[in-house]
Amino acid sequence: MEKARLTKFEEKCIQEEPAFCSAACPFHLDVKAFLGHMRNKDMDRAFKVIENALPVPDILARICDHPCEAHCIRNHLDAPVAIGHLERICAAGRTRRKKRFLPPAKGRTAGIWGSGLSSLTAAWDLSLKGYAVTVFDRTDALGGHLRGISSAVLPSEILAKEIQALKSFGVEFRTADSPDAAFPSRTDLSFDAVYIGEDCPGEPFTGFDRDDTGRPLVDGFFGGTSHPRIFTGGFLETAPPLDTRSHPVAFAAQGRKAATSMDRLLSKVSPTAGREREGAISTRLSTDISGVTPCPRLDLIEDPGTGAVTCDRDLAAREADRCIQCDCSRCLRVCTYLTEFKGYPRRYAREIYNNAAIVKGEKKANLLINSCSLCRLCETVCPDDFSMADLCLEARQEMVQSDRMPVSAHDFALQEMAHAAGDACFFARHAPGSGRSDQIFFPGCQLLGSAPDQVTRVYDFLLANLSGSIGFATGCCGAPARWAGRPALETDTLARFISFWEDAGRPTIITACSSCTWMLSRHLPDADIVSLYKTLLDLTDCLPAVLRNTAPEPVNIIDPCTAREDRAVQEAVRTLARSAGVIIQELPAAGALTECCGFGGLVFNANPKLTQKINQERADQSDLNFLAYCAMCRDRLAKAGKKTAHLLDLFWPQTDHPEQRKDPGFSGRHDNLAQVKHRMLAELWQESPDPALLKGPAVPVRYNPGVRQVLEDHFILESDIAQVLAHIGTGTPPFYNPDNGTHIAFFRPGRVCFWVAFQKHETGIEIVNAWSHRMQVIPNTLFVPGTPTEPHNETIVCRSCDNGELGFFKNHVEYLGSRFDVVLPQCRHCGKIYISPDIARGRMAEVEKILEDK
């Protein structure tokens, strides 16, 4: 990704924009952090936030005129948080003061006129930057207008303490009759730079130009005057000089701006560059307050005469708790993926860019990139349309192009896509007995793999009730290839269906899957594509009668993420459900705000743990049963233990309680797709199936309880088990565990090596375990003994040569060009190496992952 492209992505995310209160504060005080500590009654930490932002903090915290409150978002609900009062309570209640560490001296000098607030601010900032500062005033009674503030608000000892702090920073205080007396020479100021505080009462300084009202002609925003080394401040920009007691923050801010300009002058850097967000600024932040409950502002007791505020910590904490901690976070509140990685889109954009920029070393953002479901919910809720889907998909495509995509991230899903679109499953036919198609029913591989009998019944219904000839086509729409960042493979996957469709004269396509609808629309922009559910809505009177529950329980509709913007389909589904007597209660996460089930984007393959979390959180959103119209949403939620029916179950139920139907799993879908092809071809088109494709196992196979879940968790299909068993045929399995009578065989048909542990019975075999790995194991025939790094508690003997228990010898394992020496169990006679399930799922899997991320 180009740097400019990254910048565009970053600019869209407003999460780092300051809160409205902080933006209005010229010193950008972190008001949220301050109020958070006040809420916890931690005065010391709260005051530390003040000290990090404000000059002369003990003074300014007490007299601040809190412009932030006018911008508090609670103004739109009830009343602003009493930030000014809380600052004063904090200043009075804290017990610690920040330790200041002075920087090395710069060897440059600054002269300041006056000891008013703007001058003290300039002296504070410059002295903490290493300048030798001298402050001049007419009197030793320092403080200017500050001395006229009520002692209940600003006690004299606090003013004296802050002046003493300045002295400890090396600031020298002197007396002079006037600013002209302090700086008599205009050509040689005796100081490298000078600041004139206009908030110090007395005769004006004559060293720079003024307008007709006596206001200094200041060079824009930065406090410069007509003299190149003299700066000024301490007045209101829109009116003649006023008392600092009325607008203290404005006066202090001008002192800071001038001090910054003086520092830049003396450091010989640009006086203006990078200062666009200095002082009070606007913010692009957008905060949703629709769910915030109004809460009246608390009465923080203030003496009307003196302005003193009662220091009630409990009351102050309650008032601080009214702060809603403004941020955007819309995407974080609705996306488990975004919160899982503990960041926000702007930060993720940087991580993804840095990940791509790494030439050698670990790609730490690989998992982040491949864990996005690409559902675009973030874009839907974002005020600036930030799309993690675009960001991650672009990154995936670049990773594939540069051969940096982790092998295991999408391999299983792409193989299943190839199976669904390949000869074993794909077929396309015109209606039985017809040589043409006016419409083609394309149910999609997931629905067909999940509920094949239901699909055939739906097709029978369409044949009987739609006019014209209705063709049928299986296969995959290519969505997994798109999600994997492989556009060429996406196109190739759809090629056979598109060829059939074009040969048929480009008829209307009826889809039952919203992902298929979206994908076909991308590849066939001129095609007439209609949802099955809109088609059924037009045939409501023809739909089969269903057994109505006399007192039906309400259900929640689960909209698939790929139908997020398809309002017509959403309404059709709801109308069909109501026609079947279903009472619908909408979830907050419905329609445009629906959430992905974790299948989209191939998250289930790249990050199975995150998928489980997504599914469970989705299932926990309601105690009601769910009704889905996406096969994967239904199956994923069923896998999470949620009672979920498919919309088609309302009219073509396969059981009395379709909401309790289990997820068929990867193996179930895999086998269903192949079996339904042969059954439909035989029953509807009278075509004989290929005997080779229908050939079953040589002996009956059953699975020990729990094994199928192991296969599901580790992406091992029952067909993979069958390949291992077929590989050994009637021969002797290579390994045997005499302790439990378990035979162990392995076979590597492609990139993955599969291992199967089974027991033989009179009626067949029982699978007791299965595991896999991607590493190549390379036997070393030198049989060098060694000590295993992993514990090995099994008794395994070699049956290939009937030579007894295995020994431990140094061997090689290899993956992605890296080779390692590893001590493994090996037969000293035939050289066969045994890989235990603990090694394969443990250390071997860890190293595979590390190497894939290199």
C-alpha positions in Angstrom: 0.0 0.0 0.0 1.3 3.4 -1.0 1.9 6.0 1.8 -0.6 8.3 0.2 -3.2 5.5 0.2 -2.5 4.8 3.9 -2.9 8.5 4.7 -6.4 8.5 3.1 -7.4 5.6 5.2 -6.0 7.1 8.4 -7.7 10.5 7.8 -11.1 8.8 7.7 -10.8 7.4 11.2 -11.7 10.1 13.7 -11.1 8.1 16.9 -7.9 10.1 17.7 -9.7 13.4 17.3 -9.9 15.3 20.6 -13.1 15.5 22.6 -15.1 18.6 22.2 -14.0 19.9 25.6 -10.3 19.3 25.0 -10.5 20.9 21.5 -12.1 24.1 23.0 -9.3 24.3 25.7 -6.4 26.3 24.3 -4.1 24.0 26.3 -5.8 20.8 25.1 -6.2 19.6 28.6 -7.2 15.9 28.6 -10.5 16.5 30.2 -11.7 12.9 29.8 -8.7 11.6 31.7 -9.0 14.4 34.4 -12.7 13.6 34.9 -12.0 9.9 35.0 -9.6 10.3 37.9 -12.0 12.7 39.6 -14.8 10.1 39.3 -12.5 7.7 41.1 -11.8 10.3 43.8 -8.1 10.2 42.9 -7.2 13.9 43.2 -3.5 13.4 42.8 -3.7 11.7 39.5 -6.4 14.1 38.3 -4.1 17.1 39.2 -1.2 15.4 37.4 -3.3 15.6 34.2 -3.7 19.4 34.8 0.0 19.8 35.5 0.9 18.0 32.2 -1.1 20.6 30.2 -1.4 23.9 32.0 1.3 26.4 33.0 1.3 27.7 36.5 -1.2 24.9 37.2 -2.0 25.8 40.8 -3.1 29.2 39.7 -4.8 28.4 36.4 -6.7 25.4 37.8 -8.3 27.7 40.3 -9.2 30.7 38.1 -9.9 28.9 34.8 -13.0 30.4 33.0 -13.6 26.9 31.6 -14.5 27.6 27.9 -14.6 23.8 27.6 -18.0 23.7 29.3 -19.7 25.6 26.4 -18.6 22.8 24.1 -19.5 19.8 26.4 -21.7 17.4 24.5 -24.0 17.1 27.5 -25.3 20.6 26.5 -27.5 18.7 24.1 -28.9 16.5 26.9 -29.1 18.5 30.1 -26.2 20.6 31.3 -22.4 20.6 30.8 -20.2 18.8 33.3 -19.0 21.3 35.9 -15.4 21.0 34.7 -14.3 24.4 36.2 -15.7 23.6 39.6 -14.0 20.2 39.5 -10.7 21.7 38.6 -10.8 24.0 41.7 -11.9 21.1 43.9 -9.0 19.0 42.6 -6.5 21.8 43.1 -7.6 22.2 46.7 -7.8 18.5 47.4 -4.6 17.1 45.9 -1.7 16.2 48.1 1.2 15.9 45.7 3.0 18.1 43.2 4.8 17.1 40.1 8.5 17.0 40.2 10.1 19.1 37.5 13.4 18.2 35.9 15.0 21.1 34.1 16.6 20.5 30.7 20.2 21.5 29.9 20.6 25.3 29.6 20.4 26.5 26.0 22.7 29.4 26.6 20.0 31.9 25.3 18.2 34.6 27.2 14.6 35.8 27.3 13.4 39.0 28.9 9.7 39.4 30.0 7.8 42.4 31.0 5.1 42.1 33.7 4.1 39.4 36.2 0.5 39.0 35.0 -0.8 35.7 33.9 0.4 35.9 30.3 3.9 36.9 31.4 4.1 34.1 34.1 2.9 31.6 31.5 5.7 32.7 29.0 8.3 32.6 31.8 7.0 29.1 32.8 7.2 27.7 29.3 10.6 29.2 28.4 12.3 28.3 31.6 11.2 24.7 31.2 12.7 24.7 27.7 16.2 25.7 29.1 16.2 29.5 28.5 17.6 31.9 31.1 14.5 34.1 31.8 14.3 37.5 33.5 11.0 39.0 34.5 10.6 42.7 35.1 7.8 44.4 36.9 7.3 47.8 38.6 7.0 46.2 42.1 8.1 43.3 44.1 4.4 42.5 44.7 4.2 40.1 41.8 1.1 38.8 40.1 -0.5 41.9 38.5 -4.3 41.5 38.2 -4.0 38.1 39.8 -3.6 39.8 43.1 -7.1 41.3 42.8 -8.8 37.8 42.7 -10.7 36.8 45.8 -8.5 34.9 48.2 -11.2 32.3 48.5 -10.5 31.4 44.9 -6.8 32.2 44.6 -5.2 32.3 48.1 -2.1 34.6 48.2 0.0 31.7 49.4 -0.8 29.8 46.1 0.3 32.7 44.0 3.5 33.0 46.1 4.1 29.2 45.7 3.9 29.3 41.9 6.2 32.3 41.8 8.6 30.4 44.0 8.4 27.5 41.6 9.4 29.8 38.8 12.4 30.9 40.8 13.3 27.3 41.3 13.3 26.9 37.5 16.0 29.7 37.4 13.7 32.6 36.6 15.0 35.9 37.9 12.6 38.7 39.0 13.7 42.3 38.8 12.0 45.7 39.1 11.9 48.4 36.4 9.9 51.6 36.2 8.4 50.7 32.8 8.9 48.3 29.9 10.8 51.0 28.1 13.1 51.1 31.1 13.5 47.4 31.1 14.4 47.2 27.4 15.8 50.7 26.6 17.7 49.8 23.5 15.7 48.8 20.4 18.8 47.8 18.5 20.4 45.8 21.3 17.7 44.4 23.6 20.3 42.7 25.9 18.1 39.6 25.5 17.8 37.2 22.6 14.0 37.7 22.6 11.6 39.7 24.6 7.9 39.3 25.7 5.7 42.2 26.7 2.8 41.2 28.8 0.0 43.7 28.1 -2.0 42.4 31.1 0.5 44.2 33.3 -1.1 47.6 34.2 0.9 50.8 33.4 2.4 52.7 30.6 2.5 50.8 27.2 5.7 49.7 25.7 6.8 51.9 22.7 9.0 49.3 21.0 6.4 48.1 18.4 3.6 49.5 16.4 0.0 49.9 17.7 -3.3 50.8 16.1 -5.5 53.8 16.9 -7.1 52.1 20.0 -3.7 51.4 21.4 -3.9 47.7 20.7 -0.6 46.1 19.6 -0.3 45.3 15.9 0.4 41.6 16.4 1.6 39.4 13.6 -1.2 36.9 13.3 -1.6 34.0 15.6 1.9 33.8 17.0 2.4 36.9 19.1 5.0 38.5 16.9 5.2 42.3 16.6 6.8 44.8 14.1 10.1 44.2 15.9 11.5 40.8 14.9 12.6 39.8 18.4 9.8 41.3 20.5 6.6 39.4 21.1 3.4 40.3 23.0 0.2 39.0 24.5 -2.2 39.4 27.4 -5.1 41.1 25.7 -8.4 40.0 24.1 -8.0 39.9 20.3 -11.5 41.3 19.7 -11.6 44.1 22.3 -9.4 46.5 24.2 -7.4 45.0 27.1 -9.6 43.6 29.8 -9.0 42.2 33.2 -7.4 38.8 33.3 -9.9 37.8 35.9 -12.6 37.8 33.2 -10.7 35.7 30.6 -7.7 34.0 32.2 -7.4 31.2 29.8 -7.2 33.5 26.8 -4.4 35.6 28.4 -2.5 32.5 29.5 -2.9 31.0 26.0 -1.3 34.1 24.4 1.6 33.8 26.7 2.1 30.2 25.6 1.8 31.1 21.9 4.4 33.8 22.2 6.7 31.6 24.2 6.5 28.9 21.5 7.3 31.5 18.8 10.2 32.8 20.8 11.6 29.3 21.1 11.2 28.7 17.4 12.9 32.0 16.6 15.9 31.2 18.8 16.0 27.6 17.6 16.1 28.8 14.0 13.1 26.7 12.9 10.0 27.7 11.0 7.8 29.9 13.3 4.6 28.6 11.7 5.1 25.0 10.5 3.0 22.4 12.3 1.1 24.8 14.5 -2.3 24.5 12.8 -3.7 22.7 15.8 -2.3 25.0 18.4 -4.8 26.7 20.8 -8.5 26.2 20.6 -9.4 24.1 17.6 -12.3 22.4 15.9 -12.6 18.7 16.1 -14.1 16.2 13.6 -15.1 13.9 16.5 -18.6 12.5 16.3 -20.1 11.0 19.4 -23.4 9.1 19.5 -25.4 10.2 22.5 -28.7 8.5 21.5 -28.4 6.0 24.3 -27.1 8.4 27.0 -29.6 9.0 29.8 -30.1 12.6 30.9 -28.6 13.4 34.3 -29.0 16.8 35.9 -25.9 18.7 36.8 -25.1 18.4 40.5 -25.1 21.4 42.8 -21.4 21.9 43.6 -21.8 24.4 46.4 -20.2 27.8 45.6 -20.2 30.8 47.9 -21.8 33.6 45.8 -19.7 36.3 47.5 -16.2 34.8 47.4 -16.6 32.1 44.7 -15.2 29.4 47.0 -16.3 25.9 46.1 -17.0 23.3 48.9 -14.6 20.4 48.5 -17.0 17.5 48.7 -15.2 14.5 47.1 -18.3 12.3 46.9 -20.3 15.0 45.2 -17.4 15.8 42.9 -17.0 12.2 41.9 -20.7 12.0 41.0 -20.5 15.1 38.9 -17.4 13.8 37.2 -19.3 10.6 36.4 -21.7 12.6 34.3 -18.9 12.7 31.7 -19.7 10.3 28.9 -16.0 10.1 27.9 -16.7 11.3 24.3 -15.1 9.3 21.5 -16.4 7.9 18.2 -16.0 4.1 18.8 -19.1 3.3 16.8 -17.3 0.5 15.0 -15.7 -0.8 18.2 -19.1 -1.1 19.8 -20.5 -3.3 17.1 -17.5 -5.3 15.9 -15.9 -8.2 17.9 -13.0 -8.3 15.5 -12.0 -4.7 16.1 -12.2 -5.0 19.8 -10.3 -8.3 19.8 -7.1 -6.6 18.6 -7.5 -3.8 21.2 -7.2 -0.9 18.8 -9.2 1.1 16.3 -9.1 1.5 12.6 -6.6 4.4 12.3 -4.1 2.4 14.3 -4.8 -0.8 12.4 -4.1 1.1 9.1 -0.6 1.9 10.4 0.0 -1.7 11.5 -1.1 -3.1 8.2 1.1 -0.6 6.3 4.1 -1.4 8.5 3.3 -5.1 8.0 3.6 -4.7 4.3 6.7 -2.6 4.6 8.7 -5.3 6.5 11.1 -7.1 4.1 12.3 -9.6 6.6 11.1 -10.4 10.1 7.8 -11.4 11.6 4.6 -10.0 10.0 2.7 -9.3 13.2 -0.4 -7.9 11.5 -1.0 -11.1 9.4 -3.6 -12.4 11.8 -5.2 -8.9 12.0 -5.5 -8.7 8.3 -7.0 -12.1 7.9 -9.4 -11.9 10.8 -11.7 -9.3 9.3 -15.0 -10.7 8.0 -15.2 -8.0 5.3 -18.8 -7.4 6.3 -18.6 -3.6 6.1 -20.5 -3.0 9.3 -17.7 -0.6 10.4 -18.2 1.4 7.2 -22.0 1.5 7.8 -21.7 3.0 11.3 -18.7 5.2 10.7 -19.5 8.9 10.1 -16.6 9.0 7.6 -17.2 5.6 6.0 -14.0 4.0 7.1 -13.9 0.5 5.7 -11.7 -2.1 7.3 -13.0 -4.4 4.6 -11.3 -2.4 1.9 -8.2 -2.0 3.9 -7.9 -5.7 4.8 -8.9 -7.0 1.3 -6.4 -4.7 -0.4 -3.7 -6.0 2.1 -4.7 -9.6 1.4 -4.4 -9.1 -2.3 -0.9 -7.6 -1.9 0.2 -10.4 0.3 -0.9 -13.0 -2.2 0.8 -11.1 -5.1 4.0 -10.9 -3.1 3.8 -14.5 -2.0 3.5 -13.5 1.7 0.1 -14.9 2.5 0.3 -17.5 5.3 -0.4 -20.9 3.7 -2.8 -22.1 6.4 -4.9 -18.9 6.5 -7.2 -19.8 3.7 -6.0 -23.2 2.3 -8.8 -25.3 3.8 -11.5 -22.9 2.7 -10.1 -22.7 -0.8 -9.9 -26.5 -1.1 -13.5 -26.7 -0.1 -14.4 -24.1 -2.7 -12.6 -26.1 -5.3 -14.5 -29.2 -4.2 -17.9 -27.4 -4.5 -17.0 -26.0 -8.0 -15.2 -29.1 -9.2 -16.3 -32.2 -11.0 -17.4 -34.0 -7.8 -20.1 -31.5 -7.1 -20.8 -29.1 -10.0 -23.5 -29.7 -12.5 -25.8 -27.4 -14.5 -28.9 -28.6 -16.3 -32.0 -27.2 -18.0 -35.3 -28.2 -16.6 -35.9 -32.0 -16.8 -37.2 -32.8 -20.3 -36.3 -29.3 -21.6 -33.5 -28.0 -23.7 -33.7 -24.5 -22.5 -33.9 -22.4 -19.3 -36.0 -19.3 -18.8 -34.7 -19.0 -15.3 -31.9 -20.8 -13.5 -32.1 -21.7 -9.8 -28.6 -21.3 -8.2 -29.0 -22.2 -4.5 -25.3 -21.8 -3.6 -23.0 -24.4 -2.2 -23.6 -23.6 1.5 -27.4 -24.1 1.5 -27.0 -27.2 -0.7 -24.3 -28.6 1.6 -26.3 -27.8 4.7 -29.8 -28.9 3.7 -29.7 -30.8 0.3 -33.1 -32.4 0.7 -34.7 -29.0 1.3 -33.1 -27.6 -1.8 -34.4 -30.3 -4.0 -38.0 -29.8 -2.6 -37.7 -26.0 -3.2 -36.6 -26.8 -6.8 -39.6 -29.1 -7.2 -41.8 -26.2 -6.0 -40.3 -23.8 -8.5 -40.7 -26.3 -11.3 -44.4 -26.7 -10.5 -45.3 -23.1 -9.9 -43.1 -20.8 -12.0 -43.9 -20.4 -15.7 -41.4 -21.4 -18.3 -38.4 -23.7 -18.0 -36.5 -23.6 -14.7 -32.9 -24.8 -14.9 -30.7 -25.8 -12.0 -27.0 -25.2 -11.3 -24.7 -26.0 -8.4 -21.2 -24.8 -7.7 -19.6 -22.0 -5.8 -19.9 -18.2 -6.5 -16.2 -17.7 -5.8 -16.7 -15.7 -2.6 -14.0 -17.6 -0.7 -11.4 -16.7 -3.4 -12.4 -13.0 -3.2 -12.2 -13.1 0.6 -8.7 -14.7 0.3 -7.5 -11.9 -1.9 -7.4 -14.0 -5.1 -9.4 -12.2 -7.8 -8.2 -14.4 -10.7 -9.2 -17.6 -8.8 -12.6 -15.9 -8.1 -13.2 -15.5 -11.8 -12.1 -19.0 -12.6 -14.4 -20.5 -10.0 -17.5 -18.9 -11.6 -16.4 -19.7 -15.2 -18.3 -22.9 -15.6 -21.6 -21.5 -14.3 -21.2 -18.3 -16.4 -20.6 -20.4 -19.5 -23.8 -22.4 -18.9 -25.7 -19.2 -18.2 -24.5 -17.6 -21.4 -25.2 -20.7 -23.5 -28.7 -20.7 -22.1 -29.3 -17.2 -23.4 -28.5 -15.3 -20.2 -31.8 -16.1 -18.3 -32.9 -14.7 -14.9 -30.9 -16.2 -12.1 -32.7 -17.1 -8.8 -30.3 -17.1 -5.8 -31.0 -18.4 -2.3 -27.8 -17.0 -0.8 -27.1 -13.2 -0.4 -23.4 -13.8 -0.9 -24.1 -15.5 -4.2 -26.4 -12.6 -5.2 -23.6 -10.1 -4.4 -20.9 -12.0 -6.2 -22.9 -12.7 -9.3 -23.9 -9.1 -9.5 -20.2 -8.2 -9.5 -19.3 -10.6 -12.3 -22.6 -10.2 -14.3 -23.6 -6.6 -13.9 -26.1 -6.8 -16.7 -27.7 -10.0 -15.5 -31.3 -10.2 -14.0 -30.6 -11.7 -10.6 -33.5 -12.2 -8.2 -33.6 -13.5 -4.6 -35.4 -16.8 -4.0 -37.3 -15.1 -1.2 -38.7 -12.3 -3.4 -39.7 -15.1 -5.8 -41.5 -17.0 -3.1 -43.2 -13.8 -1.9 -44.9 -13.7 -5.4 -46.0 -17.3 -4.9 -47.2 -17.0 -1.3 -50.6 -18.5 -2.2 -48.9 -21.5 -3.6 -46.5 -22.2 -0.7 -47.1 -25.5 1.1 -49.3 -25.4 4.2 -47.3 -25.6 7.4 -48.3 -26.7 10.8 -49.1 -23.5 12.7 -48.4 -23.3 16.4 -51.5 -22.0 18.1 -49.4 -19.9 20.5 -46.1 -19.2 18.6 -43.2 -17.8 20.5 -41.6 -14.7 19.0 -38.3 -15.1 17.1 -35.5 -12.8 16.0 -34.6 -12.5 12.4 -30.9 -12.8 11.6 -30.0 -10.9 8.5 -26.8 -12.0 6.7 -24.2 -9.3 6.4 -24.2 -9.6 2.6 -27.9 -8.5 2.6 -27.1 -5.5 4.7 -28.1 -3.0 2.0 -30.8 -5.2 0.4 -33.9 -3.8 2.0 -36.2 -5.5 -0.4 -34.9 -9.0 0.5 -35.1 -8.1 4.2 -38.7 -7.1 3.8 -39.6 -10.2 1.7 -38.1 -12.5 4.3 -40.2 -10.8 7.1 -43.3 -10.9 5.1 -42.9 -14.6 4.3 -42.2 -15.4 8.0 -45.3 -13.6 9.0 -47.3 -15.4 6.4 -46.3 -18.6 8.2 -47.6 -17.3 11.5 -44.2 -16.2 12.9 -44.1 -13.3 15.3 -41.0 -11.2 14.8 -39.1 -9.2 17.3 -36.3 -7.2 15.8 -32.8 -7.2 17.2 -30.8 -4.0 17.5 -28.3 -5.7 15.2 -30.6 -6.2 12.3 -31.0 -4.9 8.8 -28.3 -2.4 8.0 -26.7 -3.0 11.4 -26.6 -6.8 11.2 -23.4 -8.5 12.2 -21.4 -11.3 10.5 -21.5 -14.9 11.8 -17.8 -15.3 11.4 -17.8 -17.2 8.1 -17.5 -14.2 5.9 -14.0 -13.2 5.1 -12.9 -16.8 5.9 -12.3 -15.8 9.5 -13.3 -19.3 10.5 -10.2 -20.6 8.7 -7.7 -17.9 9.7 -8.8 -17.3 13.3 -11.1 -20.1 14.6 -11.1 -18.8 18.2 -12.3 -15.4 17.1 -15.1 -17.0 15.1 -16.2 -18.9 18.2 -16.3 -15.7 20.1 -18.3 -13.9 17.3 -20.8 -16.7 17.1 -21.3 -16.9 20.9 -21.7 -13.1 21.2 -24.3 -13.2 18.4 -26.1 -16.1 20.0 -26.2 -14.3 23.3 -27.9 -11.2 22.0 -31.3 -12.6 22.7 -33.1 -15.4 24.6 -35.5 -15.9 21.7 -35.0 -18.4 19.0 -33.4 -17.1 15.8 -34.7 -17.4 12.2 -32.0 -17.0 9.5 -32.1 -17.0 5.7 -28.3 -17.6 5.2 -27.3 -21.2 5.6 -23.9 -20.4 7.1 -25.5 -18.0 9.7 -27.9 -20.8 10.6 -25.3 -23.5 10.9 -22.8 -21.3 12.7 -25.4 -20.2 15.3 -26.5 -23.8 15.7 -22.9 -24.7 16.3 -22.9 -22.2 19.2 -25.9 -24.0 20.7 -28.5 -21.4 19.6 -31.8 -22.7 18.4 -32.0 -21.4 14.9 -34.2 -22.3 12.0 -33.8 -21.4 8.3 -36.6 -19.5 6.6 -37.1 -22.4 4.3 -37.8 -24.6 7.3 -41.1 -22.8 7.7 -42.4 -24.3 4.4 -40.2 -27.4 3.8 -39.2 -28.6 7.3 -37.0 -31.7 7.4 -37.8 -32.4 11.1 -40.6 -31.5 13.5 -38.1 -29.2 15.2 -35.9 -27.7 12.5 -34.7 -25.0 15.0 -32.8 -27.9 16.7 -31.1 -29.1 13.6 -27.4 -29.4 14.2 -24.6 -27.9 12.2 -23.6 -30.6 9.6 -20.0 -29.5 9.9 -17.3 -29.4 7.3 -17.5 -33.1 6.5 -21.2 -33.1 6.3 -21.3 -30.2 3.9 -18.5 -31.7 1.9 -20.2 -35.1 1.5 -23.7 -33.6 0.9 -22.6 -31.6 -2.1 -21.2 -34.7 -3.8 -24.1 -36.9 -2.9 -26.9 -34.5 -3.9 -25.4 -34.2 -7.4 -25.7 -37.9 -8.1 -29.1 -38.2 -6.5 -30.6 -35.2 -8.4 -29.0 -36.3 -11.7 -30.4 -39.8 -11.2 -33.9 -38.8 -10.0 -34.6 -35.8 -12.1 -32.5 -36.2 -15.2 -32.2 -40.0 -15.2 -28.4 -39.9 -15.5 -26.3 -42.7 -14.2 -23.8 -41.7 -11.5 -20.1 -42.3 -11.8 -19.5 -45.5 -9.8 -15.9 -44.4 -9.0 -17.2 -41.3 -7.3 -19.8 -43.2 -5.2 -17.4 -45.9 -4.0 -17.5 -46.1 -0.2 -14.9 -47.5 2.3 -13.7 -51.1 1.9 -14.8 -51.8 5.5 -17.4 -50.1 7.7 -16.0 -47.1 9.6 -17.4 -45.5 12.8 -16.1 -42.7 15.0 -15.4 -42.7 18.7 -17.5 -40.1 20.6 -15.8 -36.7 20.4 -13.6 -37.5 17.4 -15.8 -35.7 14.9 -15.5 -32.5 17.0 -11.7 -33.0 16.9 -11.9 -33.2 13.1 -14.0 -30.1 12.9 -11.7 -28.1 15.2 -8.6 -29.0 13.2 -10.0 -28.8 9.6 -9.8 -32.5 9.0 -12.5 -34.1 6.8 -13.8 -37.6 7.0 -12.8 -37.9 3.4 -9.2 -37.2 4.5 -9.6 -40.1 7.0 -10.8 -42.2 4.1 -7.8 -41.3 2.0 -5.5 -42.5 4.8 -7.4 -45.8 5.2 -7.4 -46.3 1.4 -3.7 -45.6 1.3 -2.9 -48.5 3.6 -5.6 -50.6 2.0 -5.5 -54.2 3.3 -1.9 -53.8 4.4 -0.4 -53.4 7.8 -0.6 -49.9 9.4 2.9 -48.7 10.1 2.6 -48.1 13.9 0.8 -49.7 16.8 0.2 -48.8 20.4 0.1 -52.1 22.3 -1.2 -50.4 25.5 -4.6 -49.7 24.0 -4.6 -51.8 20.8 -4.6 -48.7 18.5 -3.3 -48.8 15.0 -1.8 -45.6 13.6 -1.4 -44.7 9.9 -0.5 -41.6 7.9 -0.7 -40.3 4.4 0.3 -37.0 2.7 -2.0 -36.5 -0.4 -1.0 -32.9 -0.8 0.3 -30.0 1.4 -1.0 -31.6 4.6 0.0 -34.9 6.2 -2.9 -36.7 7.9 -2.6 -39.2 10.8 -5.3 -41.6 11.9 -5.5 -43.7 15.1 -8.0 -46.5 14.9 -9.0 -49.8 16.4 -10.1 -52.9 14.5 -13.3 -54.7 15.3 -15.1 -57.6 13.8 -17.7 -55.3 12.2 -15.2 -52.8 10.9 -12.9 -50.1 12.4 -13.4 -47.3 14.9 -11.6 -44.0 14.5 -10.3 -42.9 17.9 -8.1 -39.9 17.0 -6.8 -37.9 14.0 -4.3 -35.1 13.6 -2.3 -33.4 10.9 0.7 -31.2 10.1 2.2 -29.3 7.2 5.8 -29.8 7.9 7.8 -32.3 5.9 9.5 -35.0 8.0 12.8 -36.1 6.5 14.2 -39.3 8.0 17.9 -39.4 8.9 19.3 -42.9 8.2 22.3 -42.3 10.4 20.2 -42.9 13.6 22.0 -40.5 15.8 20.5 -40.9 19.3 19.1 -37.8 21.1 16.8 -36.6 23.9 13.4 -35.5 22.8 12.5 -31.9 23.5 8.8 -32.8 23.9 7.5 -35.3 26.4 6.5 -38.7 24.8 4.4 -40.9 27.0 3.1 -43.4 24.5 4.4 -46.9 23.8 4.6 -47.0 20.0 6.0 -49.9 18.0 6.8 -50.2 14.3 4.6 -52.8 12.5 6.1 -52.2 9.1 9.1 -54.4 9.9 7.9 -55.9 13.2 11.0 -54.6 15.0 9.6 -53.4 18.3 9.5 -50.2 20.2 10.7 -46.9 18.6 13.9 -45.1 19.7 14.7 -41.4 19.7 16.9 -40.2 17.0 17.9 -36.8 15.4 15.9 -36.1 12.2 14.9 -33.2 10.1 11.7 -31.3 9.6 11.3 -28.8 6.9 8.7 -26.1 6.1 8.8 -23.1 3.7 12.4 -23.4 3.1 13.5 -23.7 6.7 15.0 -27.0 8.1 15.4 -28.0 11.8 17.0 -30.8 13.6 14.5 -32.5 15.9 14.7 -35.6 18.0 11.7 -37.8 17.1 10.5 -41.4 17.7 11.9 -43.5 14.8 12.2 -47.2 13.9 16.0 -47.9 13.8 15.4 -50.5 11.1 13.0 -49.2 8.4 13.5 -45.5 9.4 9.8 -44.6 9.7 9.2 -41.6 12.0 6.2 -41.2 14.3 4.6 -37.8 14.9 2.4 -37.8 17.9 -0.8 -35.7 18.2 0.8 -33.6 21.0 3.8 -32.7 18.8 1.7 -32.0 15.7 -0.8 -29.8 17.5 1.7 -28.2 19.8 5.3 -27.3 19.0 5.0 -28.2 15.3 1.9 -26.0 14.8 3.6 -23.1 16.6 6.7 -23.3 14.4 4.5 -23.5 11.3 2.7 -20.4 12.3 6.0 -18.5 13.0 7.4 -19.5 9.7 4.3 -18.5 7.8 4.5 -15.0 9.4 8.1 -14.5 8.3 
